[in-house]
Amino acid sequence: MAMDIGEIERMIKESIPDAQVQIEDLRGDGDHYAALVISREFEGMSRVQQHQRVYQALQGKMGTDLHALALQTNVPE
């Protein structure tokens, strides 16, 4: 069961309200995405902690409903 871009974006923004989210469907199959998530919440976090925070926002769907997510995170400039 694939997730659509809107659902992924909604879940991230509900959990990280100030997040700027850009998502791209890499293969057009609804299973392989690339995401850029920018949030002040990431300030002071390591890159691994930032990614863990996004995965937490996806509520366990990573690896099940969401097969692959190439993730980039950052703090706003």
Beta strands, then each sheet from edge to edge (+ up, - down):
strand 1: 20-25
strand 2: 32-38
strand 3: 68-74
sheet 1: 1+ 2- 3-
end
